[in-house]
Amino acid sequence: NALVKRGDKDIAETCLPKQNLLYAQQSRHASGFQRDKDGFYFLGSDKDGDRWHDRWPVMMIDYQTANRYIEWWNEQALGQWRLPKEEEWEKASRGVDGRIYPWGNHFDPNWCCMLNTPRETPILPANVDDFTVDTSPYGVRSMAGNIMEWTSSEIQQLRREHFRTFAVRGGCWYSPEHLVRLTNRQVLPESAHYSSMGFRMVCDIPPNL
């Protein structure tokens, strides 16, 4: 909406979170963003009637868009924010004991947002503060379920010479049990932007603090 406010409505449209076209055609969860009479965006219901909420994590973001947002954020705020490296993500989620899940080694579908979580609603993402048990030893939230996350770790793969691929960590709201383990890792092209994917930012602490 900052782009709309300054008159760049066409640029705002290209930056709107959306799924890869082929995936969106097969999915119930195409974008729930709508526009008011002045061209500003707000969250409504998608074409399947599922209501989107502003407390959901940001999703449908590709690698480059995540980094462009971080660049913008760094211009607005103090500090140097960035995507985490894969090793940083794993340490933040597993602590020093190498646990399987943020809360320990026992699995319970009530403890994170995933495929088998008991629900009275359709299978959808959850608010970022809904699952308090899905918290790492360092207090980092939602690293097992809800949304998978980009890291800055580039992974070289054979037959991928035309585009870059990066490690994506964590499970998501429709992941089965084995994919919400903290060892779960996917390698995806930088252009991927699904309803299962988002990002979190980290900031380096100055050495004098």
N, C-alpha and C positions, 0 to 999 in steps of 0.2 A: 504493500500500500504506500510505502514511501516513494516508490517509483511512480505510482499513479498520481500522487500528490504533486510531484514536480513535473508532471505532464508526459511521462514516458510510459504510456499505457501499453504500447506494443512490446516494449522490453519487459514490462511486468508480466505480460501474457506468456512470454517465452520462459520466464523464471518460475512460473507457477508449478508447484509439485504435481507431477503426473506420472503414470506408469508407462513402461515400454508399451508401444502400441499393441503388439501381438499378445502380450500378457494381459493387457487391459480388456481385450476383446473376449478373453476367456474367464475373466474374474468378475466376481460380484462387487469388487471394491474399486471401481473407477473413482476419480477425484470427486470429493464432496464440496469443493470450492465453488461459490457462486458470486455474482457481482450485483451490487445495488445500482440504482438509477444514475449515480455519479461515477460509476466504474470501479468503486472500491470493492475489495474481496471480503467475503465473510464465509464462515463454515455453515453449511446447511446439510441437506440430505443428498446422498448420491442417487443415481438413477434406479437403484434397487430399493430405495426408501430407507436405507440405513442412515441414521443421524450421526454426523461427525461432531467431535467435541474439541474445544480448544485446549483441554488438558491432556489430549493424546500427545504422544511424542511426534515430532516432525518426521514425516516419511515421504517416500517417493522422491528421494533426493539422490542424484548421481554424485560421483566423486568430485567433479569439477565445480558443481553448484555448491556443494558443502564447503569447498575451499574458498569460493567467492564470497559466501556468507561470512566465513571467518575473517577474511580480509576486511570486509565491511565492518564487522564487529570490532576489529582491532583499531579501526579509525575512530570509532565512537567511544571506546573505553580504554582505561589504562591496562597495561599488561600485554603480553604477546601470546595469544591463544592459537591453537593448532589442533589438528587431528592427532590422536595418540598413536604411537607406534604399536605394533602388535604385541611386543613384549611388555609394554607398559599396560596395555589393556588386560593382558593375562595376569600380571602381578596385582593390578587393582581389583580384579575379580576373585582370584584364588588365594590371595594372602601368601603367607610363608609356608603353609602346610600342604599346598597343592590340592586343596579340596575339589570335589567334583562339581558342586554347586556353590553359589555364594554363601549359603547358610550352613553348609557341611556336606556330608556324603549320603544322606538319606533323601530319597525323592518323594515328594507329595505334590500332586497336580494343583492343590489349593494354594501353593506357595509362590507361583509365578503365573504369568499370563501365557498360556500355551494351548495346544489343541484340546487336551483333555481336562482343562480347567472347568469345574462345574459352573454352568451359567444358566440364567433365566432368559438371556437374550441371544441373538445370533453370535457366531464366532467372529469377534471383532477385537481391535486393539483395546487396551485399557488406559485409564488415566495414569499419568506418570507416578502418582503417589498412592495407587490402589493396593499394591502388593508389598507390604512393609517387610515381609520375610525375605523377599528377593533383594537382599542387601549384603554387600561384601563385608569382610572384616574391616575395611577402611571406610565403610559408610557409603559406598557407591551403589546407587539404586538400579534395579531392573537390568542386570547383566545376564541373566539366564533367559528371560522371556520378554515378550512385548515387541521389541524391534531389534533386528540385527544392526550392527554398526560398522561403518567404514573405519579402517585404520589407514595410516599413511605408509604402511609397509607394502612396497611393490614386490610382486612375486612373478618371476620369469617363468613362463610356461611355453612348451613346444607348440608350434602352429598358432601362436598368438602374436606374430611379428607386426601386425598392422595396428594393434592397439595395446595399451597398458592394462595390466590386471593387478588388483590389490586384494589383500586379505580382508575379509569381512568376518567379524566375530559375534558370538552370541546366538541365541535362539529368537524366535518371534512368536506372535500370537497364534499362529497355526502350526507351530513346530511340534512333532511328536517327542516323546520323552528323550530319545537318544540325541536329539538335536538341541536340547536346552542344556546339555552338559557343557561346562566351560571349556572343554577341549574341542568343541565343535568349531570347525574352521571352513570357510568357503573362500574360493578365489574367483572374483568376478571382474568383468571388464569395467573400466571407469565410467562407461556410459549407462550402466545398469541403474534403474530407478524403479523399484518395486514397492508395493504397499507393505512389504516386510522389512524394508531397509530405511535406516536413518543414520544419524551420527551424533556424537557427543564431542565436546571440546575439552582440551586440557590446557593448562597454563603452567609454564615453567616458573618455579619459585626462585627469586634472586638469591644467589649464594650467601648474601649478607643477612638474610632473614632466618 
